[in-house]
Amino acid sequence: MEANPKQGLSPEQEKAIGDNMTKYEKHYSEEGFWSKIKKYAKQAGEVVVHAGLLLYYALNSPKTPTRAKMQIYGALGYLILPVDLIPDFVIGMGFLDDWGALALAIKSVSEAIDDEVKRQAKEKVDDLFGGTEEDGQPKSTVMNSPAQEVRQP
């Protein structure tokens, strides 16, 4: 069962994630990111994975400013951290806090998520989950996901 971003985080959870983002950047590694994606993609769901991929490809874009990269390192570090606010093994809820961290980062660095980053993330989501809708959204996307917010003109 995938995380349900529609349920949202409590204001306390959002604050805890936001306040501590810089301490999580040291936990980021490319190997750790791909390991987490490959191991937990189905459990996390397309929306969470898509958000993580948007940030991953923005991080690797030469166009992304250093300030934005620091925020991305924090969010992706939180994603791959084995112990977080809501343990990832909690079915249906385990990736909600990870999604919150990714959503906050996407909102903060939206200028770094250009068409090339979106294309790369879409292609990888297609590869992992077997396709997307015509508008590029993951087939099982939840309305008002951070990925959807970024795609709006």
MODELLER restraints for C-alpha pairs under 7 A, 6 or more apart:
rsr = mdl.restraints
at = mdl.atoms
rsr.add(forms.Gaussian(group=physical.xy_distance, feature=features.Distance(at['CA:1:A'], at['CA:43:A']), mean=5.72, stdev=0.5))
rsr.add(forms.Gaussian(group=physical.xy_distance, feature=features.Distance(at['CA:1:A'], at['CA:91:A']), mean=6.22, stdev=0.5))
rsr.add(forms.Gaussian(group=physical.xy_distance, feature=features.Distance(at['CA:1:A'], at['CA:92:A']), mean=5.35, stdev=0.5))
rsr.add(forms.Gaussian(group=physical.xy_distance, feature=features.Distance(at['CA:2:A'], at['CA:42:A']), mean=6.82, stdev=0.5))
rsr.add(forms.Gaussian(group=physical.xy_distance, feature=features.Distance(at['CA:2:A'], at['CA:43:A']), mean=4.91, stdev=0.5))
rsr.add(forms.Gaussian(group=physical.xy_distance, feature=features.Distance(at['CA:2:A'], at['CA:44:A']), mean=4.96, stdev=0.5))
rsr.add(forms.Gaussian(group=physical.xy_distance, feature=features.Distance(at['CA:2:A'], at['CA:45:A']), mean=4.62, stdev=0.5))
rsr.add(forms.Gaussian(group=physical.xy_distance, feature=features.Distance(at['CA:2:A'], at['CA:92:A']), mean=5.45, stdev=0.5))
rsr.add(forms.Gaussian(group=physical.xy_distance, feature=features.Distance(at['CA:3:A'], at['CA:44:A']), mean=5.56, stdev=0.5))
rsr.add(forms.Gaussian(group=physical.xy_distance, feature=features.Distance(at['CA:3:A'], at['CA:45:A']), mean=6.28, stdev=0.5))
rsr.add(forms.Gaussian(group=physical.xy_distance, feature=features.Distance(at['CA:3:A'], at['CA:92:A']), mean=4.90, stdev=0.5))
rsr.add(forms.Gaussian(group=physical.xy_distance, feature=features.Distance(at['CA:3:A'], at['CA:93:A']), mean=5.30, stdev=0.5))
rsr.add(forms.Gaussian(group=physical.xy_distance, feature=features.Distance(at['CA:3:A'], at['CA:94:A']), mean=6.63, stdev=0.5))
rsr.add(forms.Gaussian(group=physical.xy_distance, feature=features.Distance(at['CA:3:A'], at['CA:95:A']), mean=5.38, stdev=0.5))
rsr.add(forms.Gaussian(group=physical.xy_distance, feature=features.Distance(at['CA:3:A'], at['CA:96:A']), mean=5.62, stdev=0.5))
rsr.add(forms.Gaussian(group=physical.xy_distance, feature=features.Distance(at['CA:4:A'], at['CA:92:A']), mean=6.71, stdev=0.5))
rsr.add(forms.Gaussian(group=physical.xy_distance, feature=features.Distance(at['CA:4:A'], at['CA:93:A']), mean=6.94, stdev=0.5))
rsr.add(forms.Gaussian(group=physical.xy_distance, feature=features.Distance(at['CA:4:A'], at['CA:96:A']), mean=6.69, stdev=0.5))
rsr.add(forms.Gaussian(group=physical.xy_distance, feature=features.Distance(at['CA:5:A'], at['CA:96:A']), mean=6.19, stdev=0.5))
rsr.add(forms.Gaussian(group=physical.xy_distance, feature=features.Distance(at['CA:5:A'], at['CA:99:A']), mean=6.86, stdev=0.5))
rsr.add(forms.Gaussian(group=physical.xy_distance, feature=features.Distance(at['CA:5:A'], at['CA:145:A']), mean=6.95, stdev=0.5))
rsr.add(forms.Gaussian(group=physical.xy_distance, feature=features.Distance(at['CA:6:A'], at['CA:142:A']), mean=6.92, stdev=0.5))
rsr.add(forms.Gaussian(group=physical.xy_distance, feature=features.Distance(at['CA:9:A'], at['CA:97:A']), mean=6.89, stdev=0.5))
rsr.add(forms.Gaussian(group=physical.xy_distance, feature=features.Distance(at['CA:9:A'], at['CA:100:A']), mean=6.68, stdev=0.5))
rsr.add(forms.Gaussian(group=physical.xy_distance, feature=features.Distance(at['CA:14:A'], at['CA:100:A']), mean=6.83, stdev=0.5))
rsr.add(forms.Gaussian(group=physical.xy_distance, feature=features.Distance(at['CA:17:A'], at['CA:101:A']), mean=6.15, stdev=0.5))
rsr.add(forms.Gaussian(group=physical.xy_distance, feature=features.Distance(at['CA:21:A'], at['CA:74:A']), mean=4.89, stdev=0.5))
rsr.add(forms.Gaussian(group=physical.xy_distance, feature=features.Distance(at['CA:21:A'], at['CA:75:A']), mean=6.45, stdev=0.5))
rsr.add(forms.Gaussian(group=physical.xy_distance, feature=features.Distance(at['CA:22:A'], at['CA:74:A']), mean=5.36, stdev=0.5))
rsr.add(forms.Gaussian(group=physical.xy_distance, feature=features.Distance(at['CA:24:A'], at['CA:74:A']), mean=4.84, stdev=0.5))
rsr.add(forms.Gaussian(group=physical.xy_distance, feature=features.Distance(at['CA:24:A'], at['CA:77:A']), mean=4.97, stdev=0.5))
rsr.add(forms.Gaussian(group=physical.xy_distance, feature=features.Distance(at['CA:24:A'], at['CA:78:A']), mean=5.31, stdev=0.5))
rsr.add(forms.Gaussian(group=physical.xy_distance, feature=features.Distance(at['CA:25:A'], at['CA:73:A']), mean=4.65, stdev=0.5))
rsr.add(forms.Gaussian(group=physical.xy_distance, feature=features.Distance(at['CA:25:A'], at['CA:74:A']), mean=3.80, stdev=0.5))
rsr.add(forms.Gaussian(group=physical.xy_distance, feature=features.Distance(at['CA:25:A'], at['CA:77:A']), mean=4.91, stdev=0.5))
rsr.add(forms.Gaussian(group=physical.xy_distance, feature=features.Distance(at['CA:26:A'], at['CA:77:A']), mean=6.67, stdev=0.5))
rsr.add(forms.Gaussian(group=physical.xy_distance, feature=features.Distance(at['CA:27:A'], at['CA:77:A']), mean=4.63, stdev=0.5))
rsr.add(forms.Gaussian(group=physical.xy_distance, feature=features.Distance(at['CA:27:A'], at['CA:81:A']), mean=6.40, stdev=0.5))
rsr.add(forms.Gaussian(group=physical.xy_distance, feature=features.Distance(at['CA:28:A'], at['CA:73:A']), mean=6.09, stdev=0.5))
rsr.add(forms.Gaussian(group=physical.xy_distance, feature=features.Distance(at['CA:28:A'], at['CA:76:A']), mean=6.01, stdev=0.5))
rsr.add(forms.Gaussian(group=physical.xy_distance, feature=features.Distance(at['CA:28:A'], at['CA:77:A']), mean=3.96, stdev=0.5))
rsr.add(forms.Gaussian(group=physical.xy_distance, feature=features.Distance(at['CA:28:A'], at['CA:80:A']), mean=6.88, stdev=0.5))
rsr.add(forms.Gaussian(group=physical.xy_distance, feature=features.Distance(at['CA:32:A'], at['CA:80:A']), mean=6.23, stdev=0.5))
rsr.add(forms.Gaussian(group=physical.xy_distance, feature=features.Distance(at['CA:33:A'], at['CA:80:A']), mean=5.92, stdev=0.5))
rsr.add(forms.Gaussian(group=physical.xy_distance, feature=features.Distance(at['CA:36:A'], at['CA:80:A']), mean=6.07, stdev=0.5))
rsr.add(forms.Gaussian(group=physical.xy_distance, feature=features.Distance(at['CA:37:A'], at['CA:49:A']), mean=6.89, stdev=0.5))
rsr.add(forms.Gaussian(group=physical.xy_distance, feature=features.Distance(at['CA:41:A'], at['CA:49:A']), mean=6.30, stdev=0.5))
rsr.add(forms.Gaussian(group=physical.xy_distance, feature=features.Distance(at['CA:44:A'], at['CA:95:A']), mean=5.72, stdev=0.5))
rsr.add(forms.Gaussian(group=physical.xy_distance, feature=features.Distance(at['CA:46:A'], at['CA:138:A']), mean=6.11, stdev=0.5))
rsr.add(forms.Gaussian(group=physical.xy_distance, feature=features.Distance(at['CA:46:A'], at['CA:140:A']), mean=6.62, stdev=0.5))
rsr.add(forms.Gaussian(group=physical.xy_distance, feature=features.Distance(at['CA:46:A'], at['CA:141:A']), mean=6.70, stdev=0.5))
rsr.add(forms.Gaussian(group=physical.xy_distance, feature=features.Distance(at['CA:47:A'], at['CA:138:A']), mean=6.88, stdev=0.5))
rsr.add(forms.Gaussian(group=physical.xy_distance, feature=features.Distance(at['CA:47:A'], at['CA:141:A']), mean=5.58, stdev=0.5))
rsr.add(forms.Gaussian(group=physical.xy_distance, feature=features.Distance(at['CA:47:A'], at['CA:142:A']), mean=6.98, stdev=0.5))
rsr.add(forms.Gaussian(group=physical.xy_distance, feature=features.Distance(at['CA:47:A'], at['CA:145:A']), mean=6.86, stdev=0.5))
rsr.add(forms.Gaussian(group=physical.xy_distance, feature=features.Distance(at['CA:48:A'], at['CA:99:A']), mean=5.50, stdev=0.5))
rsr.add(forms.Gaussian(group=physical.xy_distance, feature=features.Distance(at['CA:50:A'], at['CA:121:A']), mean=6.39, stdev=0.5))
rsr.add(forms.Gaussian(group=physical.xy_distance, feature=features.Distance(at['CA:50:A'], at['CA:125:A']), mean=6.26, stdev=0.5))
rsr.add(forms.Gaussian(group=physical.xy_distance, feature=features.Distance(at['CA:50:A'], at['CA:147:A']), mean=6.91, stdev=0.5))
rsr.add(forms.Gaussian(group=physical.xy_distance, feature=features.Distance(at['CA:51:A'], at['CA:102:A']), mean=6.19, stdev=0.5))
rsr.add(forms.Gaussian(group=physical.xy_distance, feature=features.Distance(at['CA:51:A'], at['CA:146:A']), mean=6.78, stdev=0.5))
rsr.add(forms.Gaussian(group=physical.xy_distance, feature=features.Distance(at['CA:51:A'], at['CA:147:A']), mean=5.64, stdev=0.5))
rsr.add(forms.Gaussian(group=physical.xy_distance, feature=features.Distance(at['CA:52:A'], at['CA:76:A']), mean=6.94, stdev=0.5))
rsr.add(forms.Gaussian(group=physical.xy_distance, feature=features.Distance(at['CA:52:A'], at['CA:102:A']), mean=6.42, stdev=0.5))
rsr.add(forms.Gaussian(group=physical.xy_distance, feature=features.Distance(at['CA:53:A'], at['CA:121:A']), mean=5.19, stdev=0.5))
rsr.add(forms.Gaussian(group=physical.xy_distance, feature=features.Distance(at['CA:54:A'], at['CA:113:A']), mean=6.87, stdev=0.5))
rsr.add(forms.Gaussian(group=physical.xy_distance, feature=features.Distance(at['CA:54:A'], at['CA:117:A']), mean=6.26, stdev=0.5))
rsr.add(forms.Gaussian(group=physical.xy_distance, feature=features.Distance(at['CA:54:A'], at['CA:118:A']), mean=6.33, stdev=0.5))
rsr.add(forms.Gaussian(group=physical.xy_distance, feature=features.Distance(at['CA:54:A'], at['CA:121:A']), mean=5.45, stdev=0.5))
rsr.add(forms.Gaussian(group=physical.xy_distance, feature=features.Distance(at['CA:55:A'], at['CA:72:A']), mean=6.10, stdev=0.5))
rsr.add(forms.Gaussian(group=physical.xy_distance, feature=features.Distance(at['CA:55:A'], at['CA:106:A']), mean=6.90, stdev=0.5))
rsr.add(forms.Gaussian(group=physical.xy_distance, feature=features.Distance(at['CA:57:A'], at['CA:117:A']), mean=5.42, stdev=0.5))
rsr.add(forms.Gaussian(group=physical.xy_distance, feature=features.Distance(at['CA:57:A'], at['CA:120:A']), mean=6.91, stdev=0.5))
rsr.add(forms.Gaussian(group=physical.xy_distance, feature=features.Distance(at['CA:57:A'], at['CA:121:A']), mean=6.89, stdev=0.5))
rsr.add(forms.Gaussian(group=physical.xy_distance, feature=features.Distance(at['CA:58:A'], at['CA:64:A']), mean=6.30, stdev=0.5))
rsr.add(forms.Gaussian(group=physical.xy_distance, feature=features.Distance(at['CA:58:A'], at['CA:112:A']), mean=5.91, stdev=0.5))
rsr.add(forms.Gaussian(group=physical.xy_distance, feature=features.Distance(at['CA:58:A'], at['CA:113:A']), mean=5.73, stdev=0.5))
rsr.add(forms.Gaussian(group=physical.xy_distance, feature=features.Distance(at['CA:58:A'], at['CA:117:A']), mean=5.80, stdev=0.5))
rsr.add(forms.Gaussian(group=physical.xy_distance, feature=features.Distance(at['CA:59:A'], at['CA:69:A']), mean=5.52, stdev=0.5))
rsr.add(forms.Gaussian(group=physical.xy_distance, feature=features.Distance(at['CA:59:A'], at['CA:72:A']), mean=6.50, stdev=0.5))
rsr.add(forms.Gaussian(group=physical.xy_distance, feature=features.Distance(at['CA:64:A'], at['CA:112:A']), mean=5.17, stdev=0.5))
rsr.add(forms.Gaussian(group=physical.xy_distance, feature=features.Distance(at['CA:68:A'], at['CA:109:A']), mean=5.48, stdev=0.5))
rsr.add(forms.Gaussian(group=physical.xy_distance, feature=features.Distance(at['CA:71:A'], at['CA:105:A']), mean=6.16, stdev=0.5))
rsr.add(forms.Gaussian(group=physical.xy_distance, feature=features.Distance(at['CA:72:A'], at['CA:105:A']), mean=6.18, stdev=0.5))
rsr.add(forms.Gaussian(group=physical.xy_distance, feature=features.Distance(at['CA:75:A'], at['CA:101:A']), mean=5.45, stdev=0.5))
rsr.add(forms.Gaussian(group=physical.xy_distance, feature=features.Distance(at['CA:75:A'], at['CA:102:A']), mean=5.55, stdev=0.5))
rsr.add(forms.Gaussian(group=physical.xy_distance, feature=features.Distance(at['CA:75:A'], at['CA:105:A']), mean=6.24, stdev=0.5))
rsr.add(forms.Gaussian(group=physical.xy_distance, feature=features.Distance(at['CA:78:A'], at['CA:98:A']), mean=6.76, stdev=0.5))
rsr.add(forms.Gaussian(group=physical.xy_distance, feature=features.Distance(at['CA:79:A'], at['CA:98:A']), mean=5.30, stdev=0.5))
rsr.add(forms.Gaussian(group=physical.xy_distance, feature=features.Distance(at['CA:85:A'], at['CA:97:A']), mean=6.40, stdev=0.5))
rsr.add(forms.Gaussian(group=physical.xy_distance, feature=features.Distance(at['CA:86:A'], at['CA:94:A']), mean=5.39, stdev=0.5))
rsr.add(forms.Gaussian(group=physical.xy_distance, feature=features.Distance(at['CA:86:A'], at['CA:97:A']), mean=6.19, stdev=0.5))
rsr.add(forms.Gaussian(group=physical.xy_distance, feature=features.Distance(at['CA:87:A'], at['CA:94:A']), mean=5.22, stdev=0.5))
rsr.add(forms.Gaussian(group=physical.xy_distance, feature=features.Distance(at['CA:88:A'], at['CA:94:A']), mean=3.81, stdev=0.5))
rsr.add(forms.Gaussian(group=physical.xy_distance, feature=features.Distance(at['CA:88:A'], at['CA:95:A']), mean=5.48, stdev=0.5))
rsr.add(forms.Gaussian(group=physical.xy_distance, feature=features.Distance(at['CA:103:A'], at['CA:146:A']), mean=5.06, stdev=0.5))
rsr.add(forms.Gaussian(group=physical.xy_distance, feature=features.Distance(at['CA:106:A'], at['CA:146:A']), mean=6.60, stdev=0.5))
rsr.add(forms.Gaussian(group=physical.xy_distance, feature=features.Distance(at['CA:110:A'], at['CA:150:A']), mean=6.28, stdev=0.5))
rsr.add(forms.Gaussian(group=physical.xy_distance, feature=features.Distance(at['CA:122:A'], at['CA:136:A']), mean=6.41, stdev=0.5))
rsr.add(forms.Gaussian(group=physical.xy_distance, feature=features.Distance(at['CA:125:A'], at['CA:131:A']), mean=6.89, stdev=0.5))
rsr.add(forms.Gaussian(group=physical.xy_distance, feature=features.Distance(at['CA:126:A'], at['CA:132:A']), mean=5.98, stdev=0.5))
rsr.add(forms.Gaussian(group=physical.xy_distance, feature=features.Distance(at['CA:131:A'], at['CA:139:A']), mean=6.88, stdev=0.5))
rsr.add(forms.Gaussian(group=physical.xy_distance, feature=features.Distance(at['CA:132:A'], at['CA:138:A']), mean=4.45, stdev=0.5))
rsr.add(forms.Gaussian(group=physical.xy_distance, feature=features.Distance(at['CA:132:A'], at['CA:139:A']), mean=4.87, stdev=0.5))
rsr.add(forms.Gaussian(group=physical.xy_distance, feature=features.Distance(at['CA:133:A'], at['CA:139:A']), mean=5.42, stdev=0.5))
